[in-house]
Amino acid sequence: MSGLKLFNVGVGGAEEIPARSVARERCLQELVEQHMETFLGVRFLASEYSTGPRHGGRIDSLGLDENGAPVIIEYKRGQDAGVINQGLFYLSWLIDHKAEFQHLVRERLGVAAAAQVLWNDPRLICIAEDFTRYDAHAIGEIQRTIDLVRYRYFGNDLLALEPVASVTGWDRQPRPRRAVARVGQPSGGVTEELRSAVDEVLVSLGDDVTQVDRKQYRAYRRLRNFACVSRMHRQHVLIYLNADPGKVDLIPGFTRDVTNIGHHGTGPLEVRLRTEKDLERAVPLFRLGYASA
């Protein structure tokens, strides 16, 4: 059950869902939409969005992820391969209606968010009770960014979301686990070897890790970002992790809490690397960020 993520949806969390209702697809959709940013790292835009009379469809949920990528979310009870085909049908419509989507983003999230929409990596997230191995294989043959997510309910107040498979449109090959690269201590500016070694460590944390490139940073994500490596510095490598700084012994010059400090990418814990030794002691922090996502 690697990657299983439990969310309390009872008292103090989301609205409690009666046991007799949890199996209904609409109930799951409403719950995810109410807490989409917490569950998936996606800002909610619209529910049951009409694609117009000619196309004749309704997108279950529309959102914008933390890297600025448009997101379509489709839900299905049980095990249903049709959810993937349906999602692809809507994803094709979305790519042909960029101006309409950006207008929606501008209306709901503001001008700044609309200006940052990342169109080279639109996403489809399919949420169902289960998927087959054929589903996981099929998305690897499609040049789209797709996440398959299994849901489970435990009692009345716990919802589990478990990533089953993830692929990106620009890289459909499975990611082998790789050994950590060895690098020499940089003199002057940080060498590309150190940055490359960071990349190898982050990618090797799990087979479900995918990457998103933005001008200012490279994001590493599962369902949501767990690490962002800044492109803006030459004298060191800055990594922002989705980990609680309050649970880490902060070391001046190595780690700091940036919860209330503006920075490129996502994550409240900053890690600063200058040498191979820094990278070695940062690996447990990388794992912490990976587990939290």
Stockholm file with secondary structure:
# STOCKHOLM 1.0

chainA/1-293         MSGLKLFNVGVGGAEEIPARSVARERCLQELVEQHMETFLGVRFLASEYSTGPRHGGRIDSLGLDENGAPVIIEYKRGQDAGVINQGLFYLSWLIDHKAEFQHLVRERLGVAAAAQVLWNDPRLICIAEDFTRYDAHAIGEIQRTIDLVRYRYFGNDLLALEPVASVTGWDRQPRPRRAVARVGQPSGGVTEELRSAVDEVLVSLGDDVTQVDRKQYRAYRRLRNFACVSRMHRQHVLIYLNADPGKVDLIPGFTRDVTNIGHHGTGPLEVRLRTEKDLERAVPLFRLGYASA
#=GR chainA/1-293 SS CTTCEEEECSTTSSCCCCGGGTTCHHHHHHHHHHTHHHHHSEEEEEEEEECHHHHCCEEEEEEEETTSCEEEEEEEEEECTHHHHHHHHHHHHHHTTHHHHHHHHHHHHCHHHHHTCCTTSCEEEEEEEECCHHHHHHHTTSSSEEEEEEEEEETTTEEEEEEEEEEBTTBCSCCCCCCCCCCCCCCSSCCHHHHHHHHHHHHTTCTTCEEEECSSEEEEESSSEEEEEESSCSSSEEEEESSCGGGSCCCTTTEEECTTSCCSSSCSEEEEECSHHHHHHHHHHHHHHHHHC
#=GC SS_cons         CTTCEEEECSTTSSCCCCGGGTTCHHHHHHHHHHTHHHHHSEEEEEEEEECHHHHCCEEEEEEEETTSCEEEEEEEEEECTHHHHHHHHHHHHHHTTHHHHHHHHHHHHCHHHHHTCCTTSCEEEEEEEECCHHHHHHHTTSSSEEEEEEEEEETTTEEEEEEEEEEBTTBCSCCCCCCCCCCCCCCSSCCHHHHHHHHHHHHTTCTTCEEEECSSEEEEESSSEEEEEESSCSSSEEEEESSCGGGSCCCTTTEEECTTSCCSSSCSEEEEECSHHHHHHHHHHHHHHHHHC
//
